[in-house]
Amino acid sequence: MSKVLDLLIVGGSAAGATAAIYARRRNLNFKVISLDFGGEVAKSGVIENYLGFLKIDGIELSAKFKEHLKSVGAEAHLEWEVEEIKKHGNIFKTKTKKRGRTYNFFSKTVLLTTGATPKHLNIPGEKEFYAKGVSYCTVCDGPLFDGKITVTIGGGNSALESAIMLSEIAKQHYLITTNPDMNGDGVLIDKVKKLKNVQIIYNSQTAKILGDSFVTGLDYKDKQSGKSKHLRADGIFIHIGLVPNSQMAFGVKKNKFGEIIVDSFCRTSLPGFFAAGDVTNIPYKQISIAVGQGTCSALAIVDYLNKLKS
């Protein structure tokens, strides 16, 4: 069996990066493994509510997290796909895959900070035109639609941020929500409503995405009138919420949404298994909250390991 770590951090998110810094300061024997780095932070647009930065791009903030990690000797190991985490006796076995090869990590504790993945609409054309005009990341793909007609589907903060970003890139932008009003922060709603090239379409359900070799538009239904309508578009950005990346966690309790249930110390139902950030049932998905959970989880893990020794 490979050497047993004190802690294995799975996920390169804000929560995971923060926990790693604290783990290094407490001299734990640990590793950070992740498929990529930054999580939803790296996919965010301009961030204006993170303490210490009046305004910062998500990619830039993610890079600062990575730089901070490296400065304390806690670099994240990337391109690791985690398949399952199970506890055998008092030791956790984490089965991973990298470039086709399987590798197992063994640890006394595990901290899961894998975040969440964008929800899909599950409508005709969505899967067929993914990466052909359909995207779930405005920060990643928005710049490809300079001077084009674009659409954001969603009603929360991520949809509003998408609309703000695309208003600076696209010729015309539409924001479609199923609700009678937007559900995000008032500051963002006010900003979007003032944008001259953004039209908000309320009470509407997207029915189908159309195209040939690339997206050409979409059909949607007005929920009030019941009428079907068509909208021409070159790019469609879907921001309707997130699904927690918790499928690899076995033996821990989850809620009906698949979020891992944690207490105020980020402890799960399985002793030694901790979780933090958007993969958990915390009520608000914010960077600052994920960072706080990362801190809390690391300190709780130190306490847990100390109790194992006594």
Backbone torsions as a table, in degrees:
resi	resn	phi	psi	omega
1	MET	NA	141.5	177.4
2	SER	-63.3	163.5	179.2
3	LYS	-57.7	136.9	-178.6
4	VAL	-84.7	121.9	178.2
5	LEU	-80.5	156.9	169.8
6	ASP	-68.9	-39.8	-173.6
7	LEU	-149.5	136.7	169.8
8	LEU	-117.0	119.4	176.3
9	ILE	-96.6	120.5	-178.8
10	VAL	-107.2	108.9	179.8
11	GLY	122.6	131.5	-178.4
12	GLY	-103.8	49.2	-178.0
13	SER	-95.6	-175.7	176.4
14	ALA	-59.4	-41.7	179.6
15	ALA	-65.6	-45.8	-179.0
16	GLY	-64.6	-41.7	179.8
17	ALA	-64.3	-42.7	179.0
18	THR	-63.3	-45.6	179.3
19	ALA	-60.1	-38.0	-179.2
20	ALA	-64.3	-38.7	178.4
21	ILE	-62.7	-43.8	178.6
22	TYR	-68.7	-37.2	178.4
23	ALA	-63.3	-38.9	177.6
24	ARG	-65.7	-42.1	-180.0
25	ARG	-64.3	-28.1	178.9
26	ARG	-94.6	8.9	175.7
27	ASN	59.2	36.3	175.8
28	LEU	-77.1	149.8	172.9
29	ASN	-87.7	104.7	-171.7
30	PHE	-146.7	166.9	172.7
31	LYS	-137.5	154.0	172.3
32	VAL	-116.0	120.5	176.9
33	ILE	-122.8	144.5	-177.9
34	SER	-161.9	157.1	176.1
35	LEU	-70.0	-43.1	176.8
36	ASP	-145.2	-173.9	-177.8
37	PHE	-125.2	141.7	173.7
38	GLY	109.0	-28.1	180.0
39	GLY	55.7	-141.4	-178.7
40	GLU	-69.1	-20.3	177.9
41	VAL	-60.6	-47.0	-177.8
42	ALA	-65.7	-19.2	-179.1
43	LYS	-99.1	1.0	-179.7
44	SER	-81.5	157.7	175.7
45	GLY	-83.8	-134.6	177.9
46	VAL	-74.7	129.1	-179.5
47	ILE	-105.1	126.3	-176.1
48	GLU	-122.4	6.7	-176.4
49	ASN	-126.1	25.6	177.3
50	TYR	-107.7	119.7	-172.4
51	LEU	-54.5	132.7	178.9
52	GLY	100.7	-15.9	179.3
53	PHE	-129.3	114.2	178.6
54	LEU	-63.8	-36.8	178.8
55	LYS	-158.9	126.6	179.4
56	ILE	-149.7	142.3	177.8
57	ASP	-73.6	144.4	-178.4
58	GLY	-58.9	-40.2	179.3
59	ILE	-64.3	-40.2	179.6
60	GLU	-66.3	-42.3	179.1
61	LEU	-64.5	-41.0	177.3
62	SER	-60.9	-40.1	178.5
63	ALA	-64.6	-35.4	177.7
64	LYS	-68.1	-38.2	175.2
65	PHE	-59.1	-45.8	-177.6
66	LYS	-64.9	-41.0	178.7
67	GLU	-63.8	-41.3	178.8
68	HIS	-63.2	-43.6	177.5
69	LEU	-57.2	-48.4	-177.1
70	LYS	-63.4	-35.5	-177.2
71	SER	-64.9	-25.7	179.6
72	VAL	-102.9	8.3	177.9
73	GLY	75.0	34.2	-178.1
74	ALA	-125.4	48.5	-175.8
75	GLU	-63.6	141.0	178.1
76	ALA	-81.5	139.5	177.0
77	HIS	-96.9	116.1	-170.9
78	LEU	-99.6	171.9	179.8
79	GLU	70.3	21.7	175.4
80	TRP	-96.2	121.2	176.4
81	GLU	-98.3	117.1	-177.5
82	VAL	-89.3	123.3	-176.9
83	GLU	-95.2	-40.3	178.6
84	GLU	-161.0	149.5	175.7
85	ILE	-126.1	118.9	-179.5
86	LYS	-134.1	150.0	178.3
87	LYS	-100.3	129.4	177.5
88	HIS	-120.5	104.7	-174.2
89	GLY	68.7	-120.2	178.3
90	ASN	-103.7	6.3	-175.8
91	ILE	-118.5	139.9	176.3
92	PHE	-93.6	135.1	175.1
93	LYS	-111.7	119.4	179.9
94	THR	-110.8	113.0	-178.8
95	LYS	-88.2	124.8	-176.8
96	THR	-129.6	168.3	177.4
97	LYS	-140.1	136.7	176.3
98	LYS	-141.9	120.7	180.0
99	ARG	51.4	42.8	174.9
100	GLY	85.9	-8.1	-179.2
101	ARG	-103.4	138.9	-180.0
102	THR	-93.4	139.0	179.1
103	TYR	-143.8	141.5	180.0
104	ASN	-110.4	134.3	172.9
105	PHE	-106.5	142.8	178.1
106	PHE	-121.4	135.5	-176.1
107	SER	-152.7	157.1	176.9
108	LYS	-76.8	-30.7	178.0
109	THR	-138.2	159.2	175.9
110	VAL	-132.6	138.3	171.9
111	LEU	-120.1	116.4	-179.7
112	LEU	-95.8	119.8	179.5
113	THR	-134.3	45.6	-173.2
114	THR	-82.2	-1.8	175.0
115	GLY	67.0	-145.2	-176.0
116	ALA	-143.6	160.9	-178.7
117	THR	-114.3	144.2	-179.6
118	PRO	-57.3	138.7	174.8
119	LYS	-71.6	153.0	176.1
120	HIS	-105.3	153.8	176.8
121	LEU	-75.6	-29.0	-176.5
122	ASN	59.0	51.9	177.4
123	ILE	-121.2	160.3	178.3
124	PRO	-55.9	135.3	176.9
125	GLY	93.1	-19.6	-177.0
126	GLU	-64.6	-50.5	-178.9
127	LYS	-70.5	-40.4	-176.6
128	GLU	-63.2	-34.5	-175.6
129	PHE	-106.8	16.1	174.0
130	TYR	-62.8	131.8	-176.7
131	ALA	68.6	8.7	174.5
132	LYS	-124.4	34.5	-178.1
133	GLY	123.1	-21.7	176.1
134	VAL	-97.8	130.8	-178.3
135	SER	-143.5	155.7	175.3
136	TYR	-114.5	8.4	-177.4
137	CYS	-138.9	100.1	-179.3
138	THR	-67.7	-38.6	179.1
139	VAL	-60.6	-40.7	-178.0
140	CYS	-71.0	-47.8	-168.1
141	ASP	-110.7	-11.6	-178.8
142	GLY	-53.3	-44.8	-178.5
143	PRO	-59.5	-16.4	179.7
144	LEU	-73.0	-11.4	-172.7
145	PHE	-112.9	38.1	178.4
146	ASP	-61.6	122.7	178.4
147	GLY	75.7	9.2	-178.0
148	LYS	-99.3	-177.7	174.7
149	ILE	-103.7	125.2	-176.1
150	THR	-127.9	160.6	180.0
151	VAL	-134.8	137.2	168.3
152	THR	-112.2	134.0	177.5
153	ILE	-110.9	121.5	-179.3
154	GLY	149.4	168.5	-176.1
155	GLY	-132.2	2.1	-177.5
156	GLY	-102.6	-164.3	-176.7
157	ASN	-61.3	-41.5	-178.2
158	SER	-64.8	-35.3	177.2
159	ALA	-68.9	-40.9	178.5
160	LEU	-64.7	-42.6	177.7
161	GLU	-63.4	-37.4	176.8
162	SER	-61.9	-45.5	-179.7
163	ALA	-62.6	-40.9	179.4
164	ILE	-63.0	-45.4	-179.6
165	MET	-64.9	-45.1	-177.0
166	LEU	-71.5	-22.0	176.8
167	SER	-64.2	-24.8	-179.9
168	GLU	-89.3	-8.8	-176.3
169	ILE	-113.6	-49.1	-174.2
170	ALA	-81.6	158.4	174.7
171	LYS	-71.5	-44.5	178.9
172	GLN	-141.1	138.2	-179.8
173	HIS	-130.5	140.6	177.2
174	TYR	-118.7	140.8	176.8
175	LEU	-119.4	113.5	-176.1
176	ILE	-105.9	126.4	176.7
177	THR	-130.8	146.0	179.1
178	THR	-77.5	-11.9	-174.9
179	ASN	-95.4	163.2	177.9
180	PRO	-73.9	-11.4	176.7
181	ASP	-155.1	169.2	178.6
182	MET	-78.3	154.8	-176.1
183	ASN	-107.8	4.5	-174.2
184	GLY	-87.9	-166.9	179.3
185	ASP	-65.8	141.5	-179.1
186	GLY	-57.5	-36.8	179.9
187	VAL	-61.1	-43.5	-179.9
188	LEU	-70.2	-40.8	179.4
189	ILE	-60.7	-46.0	179.8
190	ASP	-61.7	-39.9	-179.1
191	LYS	-64.7	-44.0	-179.3
192	VAL	-65.1	-41.8	-178.2
193	LYS	-64.6	-20.2	179.8
194	LYS	-90.0	-9.6	-178.1
195	LEU	-74.9	124.6	-173.4
196	LYS	-71.6	-28.5	-177.4
197	ASN	-101.8	18.5	177.4
198	VAL	-118.5	126.4	176.4
199	GLN	-114.8	126.7	178.3
200	ILE	-93.6	128.4	178.3
201	ILE	-110.9	108.7	-175.9
202	TYR	-89.4	165.3	173.2
203	ASN	50.3	41.9	-175.3
204	SER	-131.1	136.9	-178.0
205	GLN	-109.4	119.0	177.9
206	THR	-69.2	129.4	-173.5
207	ALA	-106.9	-35.5	-173.1
208	LYS	-159.7	141.1	175.0
209	ILE	-104.3	131.4	-173.8
210	LEU	-113.5	157.4	176.8
211	GLY	172.0	179.5	172.9
212	ASP	-116.2	-94.1	172.6
213	SER	-87.5	-12.3	-179.0
214	PHE	-148.4	160.7	179.5
215	VAL	-57.9	135.9	175.5
216	THR	-120.2	-14.8	179.8
217	GLY	166.4	-167.8	178.6
218	LEU	-150.3	157.9	173.3
219	ASP	-108.4	139.3	176.3
220	TYR	-140.2	160.9	-178.2
221	LYS	-115.3	127.5	174.4
222	ASP	-73.6	115.0	-174.3
223	LYS	-68.2	-23.6	-179.5
224	GLN	-81.7	-46.7	-177.7
225	SER	-89.9	-21.7	-177.1
226	GLY	81.0	1.8	-177.7
227	LYS	-81.5	143.6	175.2
228	SER	-91.1	138.8	-178.0
229	LYS	-133.7	160.4	-178.9
230	HIS	-120.0	145.0	178.4
231	LEU	-133.0	125.4	176.8
232	ARG	-79.0	137.6	-179.1
233	ALA	-157.9	150.2	176.6
234	ASP	-99.1	-28.5	-179.2
235	GLY	-140.0	138.9	-178.7
236	ILE	-127.0	122.8	-176.6
237	PHE	-113.9	119.7	-173.4
238	ILE	-101.5	117.8	-179.9
239	HIS	-134.6	79.3	-174.7
240	ILE	-118.2	19.9	179.2
241	GLY	118.0	-176.8	-173.2
242	LEU	-131.0	153.2	174.9
243	VAL	-114.7	125.2	-177.2
244	PRO	-63.6	139.0	177.6
245	ASN	-86.6	72.4	-174.8
246	SER	-116.5	5.9	-172.3
247	GLN	-64.4	-21.3	-178.5
248	MET	-85.9	-7.0	-176.5
249	ALA	-91.4	114.1	-179.7
250	PHE	-107.1	143.5	175.3
251	GLY	84.9	5.4	177.6
252	VAL	-113.8	149.2	-180.0
253	LYS	-77.4	138.7	177.8
254	LYS	-128.0	156.6	175.7
255	ASN	-86.9	-175.9	-175.4
256	LYS	-65.6	-15.8	178.9
257	PHE	-92.2	-3.6	-178.2
258	GLY	89.0	3.3	178.1
259	GLU	-75.9	140.7	179.4
260	ILE	-76.9	128.7	-178.1
261	ILE	-81.0	123.5	179.5
262	VAL	-126.2	159.0	175.2
263	ASP	-95.9	-168.1	-176.3
264	SER	-69.9	-10.5	176.5
265	PHE	-104.5	12.4	-179.0
266	CYS	65.2	22.4	177.2
267	ARG	-85.7	139.9	175.5
268	THR	-94.4	-173.2	178.6
269	SER	-72.7	-12.2	-178.9
270	LEU	-106.5	114.7	-178.5
271	PRO	-53.0	130.5	-179.9
272	GLY	93.0	-13.5	179.1
273	PHE	-102.0	117.8	-180.0
274	PHE	-117.2	156.2	178.3
275	ALA	-145.3	148.2	-178.5
276	ALA	-149.9	153.3	177.1
277	GLY	88.1	-156.6	-171.7
278	ASP	-67.8	-13.2	178.3
279	VAL	-76.8	-11.2	-177.6
280	THR	-100.0	179.1	-178.6
281	ASN	-90.2	23.5	175.3
282	ILE	-59.8	141.4	-172.5
283	PRO	-69.8	-26.3	-177.5
284	TYR	-125.7	131.0	-178.7
285	LYS	-97.0	93.1	-178.4
286	GLN	-132.3	150.0	-179.7
287	ILE	-60.3	-45.8	-177.4
288	SER	-62.9	-35.7	178.4
289	ILE	-69.8	-40.7	177.9
290	ALA	-62.3	-41.0	177.6
291	VAL	-62.4	-43.6	177.9
292	GLY	-62.0	-41.3	177.6
293	GLN	-65.6	-35.4	177.2
294	GLY	-60.9	-42.5	177.3
295	THR	-63.7	-50.0	-178.3
296	CYS	-59.8	-44.8	-177.8
297	SER	-63.9	-41.7	-179.2
298	ALA	-62.9	-43.5	179.7
299	LEU	-67.5	-37.4	177.8
300	ALA	-66.7	-35.3	178.0
301	ILE	-66.5	-40.7	176.5
302	VAL	-59.2	-45.1	178.0
303	ASP	-61.0	-42.6	-179.7
304	TYR	-62.1	-45.1	-179.3
305	LEU	-65.9	-36.7	177.8
306	ASN	-64.3	-37.1	178.8
307	LYS	-69.0	-32.4	177.2
308	LEU	-64.3	-33.2	-178.4
309	LYS	-74.4	-32.0	-174.5
310	SER	-81.7	NA	NA
